[in-house]
Amino acid sequence: MSEVIQDFLESAKEFANTKIRPFAAEFEEKQQFPAQLIKEMGKAKFLGATFPEKYNGMNLDPYNYGLLTEIIGKADCTARSLLTVHTSLVGSAILRWGNEAQKNKWLPDMAEGNIITAFALTEPNVGTDASSIQTSYEEKENAVIINGSKKWITFSGVADYLLVIATNGKKVNAYMVDTKTPGVTIKPIKGLMAAKASYISEIEFTNVEVPKENRIGVDGGGFAYIVSTALDHGRYSIAWGGLAIAQEALEAMVNYSRERKQFGKKIYTFQLIQEMIANAVANIHSTRAFLEKVASLRQQNHQDSVNETIIAKYLTSKIAMQISTDAVQVHGGNGFYNKYPVERLFREAKVLEVIEGTSQVLQNIISLYGLKKYYKINC
Ligand SMILES: Cc1cc2nc3c(=O)[nH]c(=O)nc-3n(C[C@H](O)[C@H](O)[C@H](O)COP(=O)(O)OP(=O)(O)OC[C@H]3O[C@@H](n4cnc5c(N)ncnc54)[C@H](O)[C@@H]3O)c2cc1C
């Protein structure tokens, strides 16, 4: 690791520990992630961490971007979710498929945090079966007219642009839509179990006119290129976000068990508590090693990297759920209390098993991958 990257990650830790972690519960309580903090994350170069330097980025390789995601995600899941949607989903799609004019138009401002973006695929009636989207575009001279609705769109409540996936019945395209365009109505979704500060909203598009030049990628490439690239990068980011929750929950249970006394003894001396700690340590160590392997496959553009990333997202969201559940258990009654971080980690972990492909749909993909990869291998 170069000295520049080492310093960058050290300063990210300092930033996360002083400007994010102490306020994570407050962000959730107020259901707001401060605009000023987003700007500071931009200035600190987190929001364009993977972009090349010519677009104000840090040009981080997959492994170091993973470490950055873990650092931010350990401090606060909302801050991590901003990296996931803005930098990984939208940023990667533009970087990979945008033309030079589009990259110059959006990426430098995205890196600086001057422009915030969100990724709008899911609809009220279309989730896992994303190829059935109904949000439509209709071509009109130099523009397209978008109609329809999207739901659950992270950070859309404060986004300047949405990367909207829409169909004309035959082809699917992705358009960068300025949220100030007439006809865009953004309605915050309240009452969420987690991700309360992530400005998750439902969006209505009523005759929204979008310049044709805002289409990212080739005509008809909305799914094959844009959605697949965005989700691949999003899943990689979430995989590190899952590890972050698991690690944070482990540290919380270790510290609590070394302080709390029952029956005149520290509770870590009880074997059933030790079992939970042992399982957490073993799962985190093995998953971390696997994520490092996946980072290396991604660095090589290896043909298996997409499927291995899916496995990583599936596994880390599972261990985040298990370890945060155990962390609540180790905390006893205090595990239910929001003066301790573990109840929030527990709720945030659950989100990871639903977003960017539910665990069930990822299991479907993993089984197909396994059925192909290991067929007749021993014969
Ligand atoms: C906190 C949060 C943030 C989100 N952020 C975004 C965002 O930024 N952008 C965006 O576009 N979307 C976002 N989403 C939406 C998310 O991607 C969807 O919720 C997810 O894809 C699941 O779709 P669904 O909710 O419609 O569930 P459904 O697709 O209705 O699934 C319901 C259940 O059926 C199961 N199921 C469905 N199909 C199959 C199958 N073939 N085999 C087995 N089981 C199946 C699922 O696994 C699930 O358990 C977000 C959601 C949440 C909760």
The ligand as an SDF file (V2000), in Angstrom:
LIG
                    3D

 53 58  0  0  0  0  0  0  0  0999 V2000
  -33.4580    0.4560    3.1690 C   0  0  0  0  0  0  0  0  0  0  0  0
  -33.6650    0.2100    1.7070 C   0  0  0  0  0  0  0  0  0  0  0  0
  -32.9620    0.9570    0.7740 C   0  0  0  0  0  0  0  0  0  0  0  0
  -33.1900    0.7520   -0.6030 C   0  0  0  0  0  0  0  0  0  0  0  0
  -32.5200    1.5510   -1.5220 N   0  0  0  0  0  0  0  0  0  0  0  0
  -32.8070    1.4060   -2.8420 C   0  0  0  0  0  0  0  0  0  0  0  0
  -32.2040    2.2900   -3.8180 C   0  0  0  0  0  0  0  0  0  0  0  0
  -31.4070    3.1740   -3.4750 O   0  0  0  0  0  0  0  0  0  0  0  0
  -32.5500    2.1300   -5.1260 N   0  0  0  0  0  0  0  0  0  0  0  0
  -33.4170    1.1650   -5.5340 C   0  0  0  0  0  0  0  0  0  0  0  0
  -33.6880    1.0930   -6.7480 O   0  0  0  0  0  0  0  0  0  0  0  0
  -34.0040    0.3120   -4.6480 N   0  0  0  0  0  0  0  0  0  0  0  0
  -33.7130    0.4130   -3.3170 C   0  0  0  0  0  0  0  0  0  0  0  0
  -34.2910   -0.4230   -2.3920 N   0  0  0  0  0  0  0  0  0  0  0  0
  -35.2110   -1.4520   -2.8560 C   0  0  0  0  0  0  0  0  0  0  0  0
  -34.6150   -2.8580   -2.7360 C   0  0  0  0  0  0  0  0  0  0  0  0
  -33.6280   -3.0410   -3.7100 O   0  0  0  0  0  0  0  0  0  0  0  0
  -35.7890   -3.8430   -2.8560 C   0  0  0  0  0  0  0  0  0  0  0  0
  -36.5420   -3.7290   -1.6570 O   0  0  0  0  0  0  0  0  0  0  0  0
  -35.3180   -5.2680   -3.0940 C   0  0  0  0  0  0  0  0  0  0  0  0
  -34.8090   -5.3910   -4.3880 O   0  0  0  0  0  0  0  0  0  0  0  0
  -36.4550   -6.2750   -2.9070 C   0  0  0  0  0  0  0  0  0  0  0  0
  -37.5740   -5.9160   -3.6610 O   0  0  0  0  0  0  0  0  0  0  0  0
  -39.0130   -5.8310   -2.9690 P   0  0  0  0  0  0  0  0  0  0  0  0
  -38.8860   -5.0120   -1.7310 O   0  0  0  0  0  0  0  0  0  0  0  0
  -39.9840   -5.3800   -3.9770 O   0  0  0  0  0  0  0  0  0  0  0  0
  -39.3230   -7.3080   -2.5240 O   0  0  0  0  0  0  0  0  0  0  0  0
  -39.9470   -8.4650   -3.4430 P   0  0  0  0  0  0  0  0  0  0  0  0
  -39.2240   -8.5400   -4.7280 O   0  0  0  0  0  0  0  0  0  0  0  0
  -41.4190   -8.2860   -3.4780 O   0  0  0  0  0  0  0  0  0  0  0  0
  -39.5860   -9.7520   -2.5760 O   0  0  0  0  0  0  0  0  0  0  0  0
  -40.3360  -10.1700   -1.4520 C   0  0  0  0  0  0  0  0  0  0  0  0
  -39.7780  -11.5110   -0.9700 C   0  0  0  0  0  0  0  0  0  0  0  0
  -39.8740  -12.4890   -2.0210 O   0  0  0  0  0  0  0  0  0  0  0  0
  -38.6110  -13.0660   -2.2560 C   0  0  0  0  0  0  0  0  0  0  0  0
  -38.4580  -13.3770   -3.6780 N   0  0  0  0  0  0  0  0  0  0  0  0
  -38.7530  -12.5920   -4.7470 C   0  0  0  0  0  0  0  0  0  0  0  0
  -38.4240  -13.2240   -5.8830 N   0  0  0  0  0  0  0  0  0  0  0  0
  -37.9020  -14.4180   -5.5370 C   0  0  0  0  0  0  0  0  0  0  0  0
  -37.3790  -15.5200   -6.2520 C   0  0  0  0  0  0  0  0  0  0  0  0
  -37.2820  -15.5400   -7.5930 N   0  0  0  0  0  0  0  0  0  0  0  0
  -36.9180  -16.5910   -5.5540 N   0  0  0  0  0  0  0  0  0  0  0  0
  -36.9800  -16.6230   -4.1990 C   0  0  0  0  0  0  0  0  0  0  0  0
  -37.4850  -15.6130   -3.4580 N   0  0  0  0  0  0  0  0  0  0  0  0
  -37.9300  -14.5250   -4.1210 C   0  0  0  0  0  0  0  0  0  0  0  0
  -37.5910  -12.0040   -1.8220 C   0  0  0  0  0  0  0  0  0  0  0  0
  -36.3330  -12.5830   -1.5360 O   0  0  0  0  0  0  0  0  0  0  0  0
  -38.2880  -11.4340   -0.6140 C   0  0  0  0  0  0  0  0  0  0  0  0
  -38.0130  -12.2440    0.5020 O   0  0  0  0  0  0  0  0  0  0  0  0
  -34.0830   -0.2350   -1.0220 C   0  0  0  0  0  0  0  0  0  0  0  0
  -34.7870   -0.9980   -0.0740 C   0  0  0  0  0  0  0  0  0  0  0  0
  -34.5930   -0.7760    1.2710 C   0  0  0  0  0  0  0  0  0  0  0  0
  -35.3680   -1.5880    2.2640 C   0  0  0  0  0  0  0  0  0  0  0  0
  1  2  1  0
  2  3  1  0
  2 52  2  0
  3  4  2  0
  4  5  1  0
  4 50  1  0
  5  6  2  0
  6  7  1  0
  6 13  1  0
  7  8  2  0
  7  9  1  0
  9 10  1  0
 10 11  2  0
 10 12  1  0
 12 13  2  0
 13 14  1  0
 14 15  1  0
 14 50  1  0
 15 16  1  0
 16 17  1  0
 16 18  1  0
 18 19  1  0
 18 20  1  0
 20 21  1  0
 20 22  1  0
 22 23  1  0
 23 24  1  0
 24 25  2  0
 24 26  1  0
 24 27  1  0
 27 28  1  0
 28 29  2  0
 28 30  1  0
 28 31  1  0
 31 32  1  0
 32 33  1  0
 33 34  1  0
 33 48  1  0
 34 35  1  0
 35 36  1  0
 35 46  1  0
 36 37  1  0
 36 45  1  0
 37 38  2  0
 38 39  1  0
 39 40  1  0
 39 45  2  0
 40 41  1  0
 40 42  2  0
 42 43  1  0
 43 44  2  0
 44 45  1  0
 46 47  1  0
 46 48  1  0
 48 49  1  0
 50 51  2  0
 51 52  1  0
 52 53  1  0
M  END
$$$$
